[in-house]
Amino acid sequence: MKDNIDRTLEYYKIKEQQILNTVNSKNNLTAEDIIHYGKEMSIVTYKITALEIAKEN
């Protein structure tokens, strides 16, 4: 079970980095873009946190 959690954690950490890279590479983000990426980052962060807690148990 921990192998699945580790793989899933790795996936979401990659997604988190992709979002950060996308936001940091753009100079002309609109308010809608910022909200969109913020929501995506919030979801990914929540999933990472939940997986890390599951991994501890």
PDB file of N, CA, C and O in Angstrom:
ATOM      1  N   MET A   1       0.816  -1.201   0.000  1.00  0.00           N
ATOM      2  CA  MET A   1       0.000   0.000   0.000  1.00  0.00           C
ATOM      3  C   MET A   1       0.863   1.269   0.000  1.00  0.00           C
ATOM      4  O   MET A   1       0.527   2.257  -0.653  1.00  0.00           O
ATOM      5  N   LYS A   2       1.984   1.229   0.745  1.00  0.00           N
ATOM      6  CA  LYS A   2       2.850   2.406   0.794  1.00  0.00           C
ATOM      7  C   LYS A   2       3.464   2.709  -0.566  1.00  0.00           C
ATOM      8  O   LYS A   2       3.733   3.868  -0.880  1.00  0.00           O
ATOM      9  N   ASP A   3       3.689   1.671  -1.379  1.00  0.00           N
ATOM     10  CA  ASP A   3       4.225   1.906  -2.722  1.00  0.00           C
ATOM     11  C   ASP A   3       3.256   2.739  -3.548  1.00  0.00           C
ATOM     12  O   ASP A   3       3.663   3.651  -4.267  1.00  0.00           O
ATOM     13  N   ASN A   4       1.963   2.415  -3.441  1.00  0.00           N
ATOM     14  CA  ASN A   4       0.955   3.182  -4.172  1.00  0.00           C
ATOM     15  C   ASN A   4       0.901   4.619  -3.672  1.00  0.00           C
ATOM     16  O   ASN A   4       0.783   5.552  -4.466  1.00  0.00           O
ATOM     17  N   ILE A   5       0.987   4.797  -2.378  1.00  0.00           N
ATOM     18  CA  ILE A   5       0.965   6.142  -1.806  1.00  0.00           C
ATOM     19  C   ILE A   5       2.190   6.921  -2.260  1.00  0.00           C
ATOM     20  O   ILE A   5       2.080   8.093  -2.620  1.00  0.00           O
ATOM     21  N   ASP A   6       3.353   6.284  -2.248  1.00  0.00           N
ATOM     22  CA  ASP A   6       4.581   6.963  -2.681  1.00  0.00           C
ATOM     23  C   ASP A   6       4.508   7.373  -4.151  1.00  0.00           C
ATOM     24  O   ASP A   6       4.907   8.479  -4.513  1.00  0.00           O
ATOM     25  N   ARG A   7       4.001   6.483  -4.987  1.00  0.00           N
ATOM     26  CA  ARG A   7       3.869   6.813  -6.417  1.00  0.00           C
ATOM     27  C   ARG A   7       2.889   7.955  -6.631  1.00  0.00           C
ATOM     28  O   ARG A   7       3.135   8.855  -7.434  1.00  0.00           O
ATOM     29  N   THR A   8       1.782   7.912  -5.909  1.00  0.00           N
ATOM     30  CA  THR A   8       0.780   8.963  -6.047  1.00  0.00           C
ATOM     31  C   THR A   8       1.321  10.285  -5.529  1.00  0.00           C
ATOM     32  O   THR A   8       1.082  11.335  -6.125  1.00  0.00           O
ATOM     33  N   LEU A   9       2.046  10.236  -4.423  1.00  0.00           N
ATOM     34  CA  LEU A   9       2.684  11.448  -3.893  1.00  0.00           C
ATOM     35  C   LEU A   9       3.661  12.040  -4.909  1.00  0.00           C
ATOM     36  O   LEU A   9       3.687  13.252  -5.125  1.00  0.00           O
ATOM     37  N   GLU A  10       4.442  11.195  -5.514  1.00  0.00           N
ATOM     38  CA  GLU A  10       5.394  11.651  -6.526  1.00  0.00           C
ATOM     39  C   GLU A  10       4.664  12.336  -7.686  1.00  0.00           C
ATOM     40  O   GLU A  10       5.095  13.380  -8.174  1.00  0.00           O
ATOM     41  N   TYR A  11       3.554  11.733  -8.118  1.00  0.00           N
ATOM     42  CA  TYR A  11       2.754  12.300  -9.206  1.00  0.00           C
ATOM     43  C   TYR A  11       2.259  13.703  -8.845  1.00  0.00           C
ATOM     44  O   TYR A  11       2.395  14.632  -9.641  1.00  0.00           O
ATOM     45  N   TYR A  12       1.688  13.857  -7.656  1.00  0.00           N
ATOM     46  CA  TYR A  12       1.134  15.150  -7.270  1.00  0.00           C
ATOM     47  C   TYR A  12       2.219  16.188  -7.006  1.00  0.00           C
ATOM     48  O   TYR A  12       1.987  17.380  -7.207  1.00  0.00           O
ATOM     49  N   LYS A  13       3.385  15.765  -6.564  1.00  0.00           N
ATOM     50  CA  LYS A  13       4.481  16.712  -6.394  1.00  0.00           C
ATOM     51  C   LYS A  13       4.975  17.214  -7.748  1.00  0.00           C
ATOM     52  O   LYS A  13       5.374  18.371  -7.879  1.00  0.00           O
ATOM     53  N   ILE A  14       4.947  16.342  -8.750  1.00  0.00           N
ATOM     54  CA  ILE A  14       5.293  16.766 -10.111  1.00  0.00           C
ATOM     55  C   ILE A  14       4.254  17.753 -10.629  1.00  0.00           C
ATOM     56  O   ILE A  14       4.602  18.763 -11.241  1.00  0.00           O
ATOM     57  N   LYS A  15       2.966  17.457 -10.382  1.00  0.00           N
ATOM     58  CA  LYS A  15       1.896  18.367 -10.798  1.00  0.00           C
ATOM     59  C   LYS A  15       2.044  19.726 -10.117  1.00  0.00           C
ATOM     60  O   LYS A  15       1.840  20.767 -10.743  1.00  0.00           O
ATOM     61  N   GLU A  16       2.401  19.710  -8.832  1.00  0.00           N
ATOM     62  CA  GLU A  16       2.604  20.944  -8.081  1.00  0.00           C
ATOM     63  C   GLU A  16       3.717  21.770  -8.725  1.00  0.00           C
ATOM     64  O   GLU A  16       3.573  22.979  -8.908  1.00  0.00           O
ATOM     65  N   GLN A  17       4.821  21.118  -9.066  1.00  0.00           N
ATOM     66  CA  GLN A  17       5.946  21.812  -9.686  1.00  0.00           C
ATOM     67  C   GLN A  17       5.571  22.342 -11.062  1.00  0.00           C
ATOM     68  O   GLN A  17       6.010  23.428 -11.441  1.00  0.00           O
ATOM     69  N   GLN A  18       4.770  21.599 -11.814  1.00  0.00           N
ATOM     70  CA  GLN A  18       4.328  22.057 -13.128  1.00  0.00           C
ATOM     71  C   GLN A  18       3.486  23.323 -13.017  1.00  0.00           C
ATOM     72  O   GLN A  18       3.640  24.247 -13.816  1.00  0.00           O
ATOM     73  N   ILE A  19       2.607  23.367 -12.037  1.00  0.00           N
ATOM     74  CA  ILE A  19       1.789  24.561 -11.830  1.00  0.00           C
ATOM     75  C   ILE A  19       2.682  25.746 -11.486  1.00  0.00           C
ATOM     76  O   ILE A  19       2.519  26.831 -12.043  1.00  0.00           O
ATOM     77  N   LEU A  20       3.625  25.539 -10.569  1.00  0.00           N
ATOM     78  CA  LEU A  20       4.543  26.619 -10.196  1.00  0.00           C
ATOM     79  C   LEU A  20       5.358  27.099 -11.387  1.00  0.00           C
ATOM     80  O   LEU A  20       5.534  28.302 -11.584  1.00  0.00           O
ATOM     81  N   ASN A  21       5.849  26.165 -12.171  1.00  0.00           N
ATOM     82  CA  ASN A  21       6.637  26.537 -13.349  1.00  0.00           C
ATOM     83  C   ASN A  21       5.803  27.334 -14.343  1.00  0.00           C
ATOM     84  O   ASN A  21       6.283  28.305 -14.928  1.00  0.00           O
ATOM     85  N   THR A  22       4.561  26.924 -14.530  1.00  0.00           N
ATOM     86  CA  THR A  22       3.679  27.626 -15.456  1.00  0.00           C
ATOM     87  C   THR A  22       3.423  29.049 -14.989  1.00  0.00           C
ATOM     88  O   THR A  22       3.525  29.993 -15.772  1.00  0.00           O
ATOM     89  N   VAL A  23       3.094  29.200 -13.720  1.00  0.00           N
ATOM     90  CA  VAL A  23       2.811  30.531 -13.176  1.00  0.00           C
ATOM     91  C   VAL A  23       4.062  31.404 -13.225  1.00  0.00           C
ATOM     92  O   VAL A  23       3.982  32.574 -13.601  1.00  0.00           O
ATOM     93  N   ASN A  24       5.198  30.860 -12.856  1.00  0.00           N
ATOM     94  CA  ASN A  24       6.429  31.649 -12.813  1.00  0.00           C
ATOM     95  C   ASN A  24       6.954  32.016 -14.193  1.00  0.00           C
ATOM     96  O   ASN A  24       7.720  32.971 -14.330  1.00  0.00           O
ATOM     97  N   SER A  25       6.552  31.271 -15.211  1.00  0.00           N
ATOM     98  CA  SER A  25       7.065  31.543 -16.550  1.00  0.00           C
ATOM     99  C   SER A  25       6.228  32.570 -17.309  1.00  0.00           C
ATOM    100  O   SER A  25       6.638  33.031 -18.374  1.00  0.00           O
ATOM    101  N   LYS A  26       5.071  32.931 -16.778  1.00  0.00           N
ATOM    102  CA  LYS A  26       4.187  33.871 -17.476  1.00  0.00           C
ATOM    103  C   LYS A  26       4.320  35.267 -16.893  1.00  0.00           C
ATOM    104  O   LYS A  26       4.414  35.458 -15.680  1.00  0.00           O
ATOM    105  N   ASN A  27       4.324  36.237 -17.799  1.00  0.00           N
ATOM    106  CA  ASN A  27       4.418  37.636 -17.387  1.00  0.00           C
ATOM    107  C   ASN A  27       3.076  38.338 -17.392  1.00  0.00           C
ATOM    108  O   ASN A  27       2.929  39.401 -16.790  1.00  0.00           O
ATOM    109  N   ASN A  28       2.108  37.762 -18.057  1.00  0.00           N
ATOM    110  CA  ASN A  28       0.851  38.459 -18.273  1.00  0.00           C
ATOM    111  C   ASN A  28      -0.350  37.656 -17.754  1.00  0.00           C
ATOM    112  O   ASN A  28      -1.312  37.437 -18.490  1.00  0.00           O
ATOM    113  N   LEU A  29      -0.296  37.227 -16.512  1.00  0.00           N
ATOM    114  CA  LEU A  29      -1.404  36.477 -15.938  1.00  0.00           C
ATOM    115  C   LEU A  29      -2.564  37.420 -15.643  1.00  0.00           C
ATOM    116  O   LEU A  29      -2.378  38.512 -15.106  1.00  0.00           O
ATOM    117  N   THR A  30      -3.756  36.979 -16.000  1.00  0.00           N
ATOM    118  CA  THR A  30      -4.956  37.745 -15.662  1.00  0.00           C
ATOM    119  C   THR A  30      -5.431  37.305 -14.286  1.00  0.00           C
ATOM    120  O   THR A  30      -4.937  36.319 -13.738  1.00  0.00           O
ATOM    121  N   ALA A  31      -6.375  38.023 -13.739  1.00  0.00           N
ATOM    122  CA  ALA A  31      -6.944  37.654 -12.447  1.00  0.00           C
ATOM    123  C   ALA A  31      -7.578  36.264 -12.531  1.00  0.00           C
ATOM    124  O   ALA A  31      -7.484  35.475 -11.590  1.00  0.00           O
ATOM    125  N   GLU A  32      -8.216  35.975 -13.651  1.00  0.00           N
ATOM    126  CA  GLU A  32      -8.834  34.662 -13.843  1.00  0.00           C
ATOM    127  C   GLU A  32      -7.781  33.556 -13.854  1.00  0.00           C
ATOM    128  O   GLU A  32      -7.998  32.481 -13.295  1.00  0.00           O
ATOM    129  N   ASP A  33      -6.642  33.825 -14.492  1.00  0.00           N
ATOM    130  CA  ASP A  33      -5.546  32.848 -14.511  1.00  0.00           C
ATOM    131  C   ASP A  33      -5.027  32.576 -13.101  1.00  0.00           C
ATOM    132  O   ASP A  33      -4.796  31.428 -12.722  1.00  0.00           O
ATOM    133  N   ILE A  34      -4.848  33.645 -12.335  1.00  0.00           N
ATOM    134  CA  ILE A  34      -4.339  33.504 -10.978  1.00  0.00           C
ATOM    135  C   ILE A  34      -5.309  32.696 -10.128  1.00  0.00           C
ATOM    136  O   ILE A  34      -4.896  31.829  -9.358  1.00  0.00           O
ATOM    137  N   ILE A  35      -6.594  32.981 -10.269  1.00  0.00           N
ATOM    138  CA  ILE A  35      -7.609  32.228  -9.527  1.00  0.00           C
ATOM    139  C   ILE A  35      -7.597  30.768  -9.952  1.00  0.00           C
ATOM    140  O   ILE A  35      -7.655  29.875  -9.107  1.00  0.00           O
ATOM    141  N   HIS A  36      -7.523  30.519 -11.240  1.00  0.00           N
ATOM    142  CA  HIS A  36      -7.512  29.150 -11.770  1.00  0.00           C
ATOM    143  C   HIS A  36      -6.321  28.359 -11.229  1.00  0.00           C
ATOM    144  O   HIS A  36      -6.486  27.254 -10.713  1.00  0.00           O
ATOM    145  N   TYR A  37      -5.131  28.927 -11.350  1.00  0.00           N
ATOM    146  CA  TYR A  37      -3.941  28.226 -10.875  1.00  0.00           C
ATOM    147  C   TYR A  37      -3.936  28.093  -9.359  1.00  0.00           C
ATOM    148  O   TYR A  37      -3.437  27.106  -8.818  1.00  0.00           O
ATOM    149  N   GLY A  38      -4.491  29.082  -8.680  1.00  0.00           N
ATOM    150  CA  GLY A  38      -4.608  28.998  -7.226  1.00  0.00           C
ATOM    151  C   GLY A  38      -5.509  27.851  -6.802  1.00  0.00           C
ATOM    152  O   GLY A  38      -5.201  27.138  -5.848  1.00  0.00           O
ATOM    153  N   LYS A  39      -6.613  27.670  -7.501  1.00  0.00           N
ATOM    154  CA  LYS A  39      -7.525  26.559  -7.200  1.00  0.00           C
ATOM    155  C   LYS A  39      -6.850  25.221  -7.474  1.00  0.00           C
ATOM    156  O   LYS A  39      -6.957  24.286  -6.680  1.00  0.00           O
ATOM    157  N   GLU A  40      -6.157  25.137  -8.599  1.00  0.00           N
ATOM    158  CA  GLU A  40      -5.443  23.900  -8.926  1.00  0.00           C
ATOM    159  C   GLU A  40      -4.391  23.583  -7.867  1.00  0.00           C
ATOM    160  O   GLU A  40      -4.264  22.436  -7.439  1.00  0.00           O
ATOM    161  N   MET A  41      -3.641  24.595  -7.447  1.00  0.00           N
ATOM    162  CA  MET A  41      -2.598  24.389  -6.446  1.00  0.00           C
ATOM    163  C   MET A  41      -3.211  23.982  -5.109  1.00  0.00           C
ATOM    164  O   MET A  41      -2.655  23.146  -4.396  1.00  0.00           O
ATOM    165  N   SER A  42      -4.338  24.562  -4.777  1.00  0.00           N
ATOM    166  CA  SER A  42      -5.022  24.223  -3.531  1.00  0.00           C
ATOM    167  C   SER A  42      -5.443  22.762  -3.523  1.00  0.00           C
ATOM    168  O   SER A  42      -5.275  22.073  -2.517  1.00  0.00           O
ATOM    169  N   ILE A  43      -5.981  22.292  -4.619  1.00  0.00           N
ATOM    170  CA  ILE A  43      -6.412  20.893  -4.726  1.00  0.00           C
ATOM    171  C   ILE A  43      -5.212  19.960  -4.610  1.00  0.00           C
ATOM    172  O   ILE A  43      -5.253  18.973  -3.875  1.00  0.00           O
ATOM    173  N   VAL A  44      -4.154  20.273  -5.332  1.00  0.00           N
ATOM    174  CA  VAL A  44      -2.956  19.429  -5.310  1.00  0.00           C
ATOM    175  C   VAL A  44      -2.332  19.412  -3.913  1.00  0.00           C
ATOM    176  O   VAL A  44      -1.920  18.357  -3.430  1.00  0.00           O
ATOM    177  N   THR A  45      -2.264  20.562  -3.272  1.00  0.00           N
ATOM    178  CA  THR A  45      -1.701  20.640  -1.924  1.00  0.00           C
ATOM    179  C   THR A  45      -2.531  19.835  -0.940  1.00  0.00           C
ATOM    180  O   THR A  45      -1.981  19.147  -0.080  1.00  0.00           O
ATOM    181  N   TYR A  46      -3.839  19.914  -1.059  1.00  0.00           N
ATOM    182  CA  TYR A  46      -4.724  19.142  -0.192  1.00  0.00           C
ATOM    183  C   TYR A  46      -4.472  17.645  -0.371  1.00  0.00           C
ATOM    184  O   TYR A  46      -4.388  16.904   0.609  1.00  0.00           O
ATOM    185  N   LYS A  47      -4.353  17.207  -1.616  1.00  0.00           N
ATOM    186  CA  LYS A  47      -4.114  15.785  -1.884  1.00  0.00           C
ATOM    187  C   LYS A  47      -2.759  15.340  -1.355  1.00  0.00           C
ATOM    188  O   LYS A  47      -2.643  14.247  -0.801  1.00  0.00           O
ATOM    189  N   ILE A  48      -1.738  16.166  -1.516  1.00  0.00           N
ATOM    190  CA  ILE A  48      -0.412  15.828  -0.997  1.00  0.00           C
ATOM    191  C   ILE A  48      -0.465  15.685   0.515  1.00  0.00           C
ATOM    192  O   ILE A  48       0.092  14.740   1.074  1.00  0.00           O
ATOM    193  N   THR A  49      -1.129  16.614   1.172  1.00  0.00           N
ATOM    194  CA  THR A  49      -1.243  16.560   2.629  1.00  0.00           C
ATOM    195  C   THR A  49      -1.962  15.291   3.071  1.00  0.00           C
ATOM    196  O   THR A  49      -1.518  14.615   3.999  1.00  0.00           O
ATOM    197  N   ALA A  50      -3.060  14.971   2.417  1.00  0.00           N
ATOM    198  CA  ALA A  50      -3.822  13.768   2.773  1.00  0.00           C
ATOM    199  C   ALA A  50      -2.994  12.507   2.560  1.00  0.00           C
ATOM    200  O   ALA A  50      -3.045  11.585   3.374  1.00  0.00           O
ATOM    201  N   LEU A  51      -2.240  12.462   1.481  1.00  0.00           N
ATOM    202  CA  LEU A  51      -1.399  11.294   1.207  1.00  0.00           C
ATOM    203  C   LEU A  51      -0.268  11.166   2.218  1.00  0.00           C
ATOM    204  O   LEU A  51       0.070  10.058   2.635  1.00  0.00           O
ATOM    205  N   GLU A  52       0.316  12.284   2.612  1.00  0.00           N
ATOM    206  CA  GLU A  52       1.390  12.232   3.615  1.00  0.00           C
ATOM    207  C   GLU A  52       0.844  11.745   4.960  1.00  0.00           C
ATOM    208  O   GLU A  52       1.520  10.999   5.669  1.00  0.00           O
ATOM    209  N   ILE A  53      -0.355  12.156   5.305  1.00  0.00           N
ATOM    210  CA  ILE A  53      -0.974  11.677   6.545  1.00  0.00           C
ATOM    211  C   ILE A  53      -1.268  10.187   6.446  1.00  0.00           C
ATOM    212  O   ILE A  53      -1.025   9.440   7.395  1.00  0.00           O
ATOM    213  N   ALA A  54      -1.791   9.750   5.302  1.00  0.00           N
ATOM    214  CA  ALA A  54      -2.077   8.328   5.107  1.00  0.00           C
ATOM    215  C   ALA A  54      -0.801   7.501   5.167  1.00  0.00           C
ATOM    216  O   ALA A  54      -0.803   6.378   5.672  1.00  0.00           O
ATOM    217  N   LYS A  55       0.275   8.055   4.655  1.00  0.00           N
ATOM    218  CA  LYS A  55       1.549   7.355   4.651  1.00  0.00           C
ATOM    219  C   LYS A  55       2.076   7.143   6.082  1.00  0.00           C
ATOM    220  O   LYS A  55       2.684   6.116   6.382  1.00  0.00           O
ATOM    221  N   GLU A  56       1.835   8.123   6.949  1.00  0.00           N
ATOM    222  CA  GLU A  56       2.273   8.011   8.339  1.00  0.00           C
ATOM    223  C   GLU A  56       1.513   6.932   9.091  1.00  0.00           C
ATOM    224  O   GLU A  56       2.057   6.285   9.986  1.00  0.00           O
ATOM    225  N   ASN A  57       0.265   6.745   8.726  1.00  0.00           N
ATOM    226  CA  ASN A  57      -0.567   5.746   9.433  1.00  0.00           C
ATOM    227  C   ASN A  57      -0.355   4.445   8.804  1.00  0.00           C
ATOM    228  O   ASN A  57      -0.948   3.452   9.226  1.00  0.00           O
TER     229      ASN A  57
END
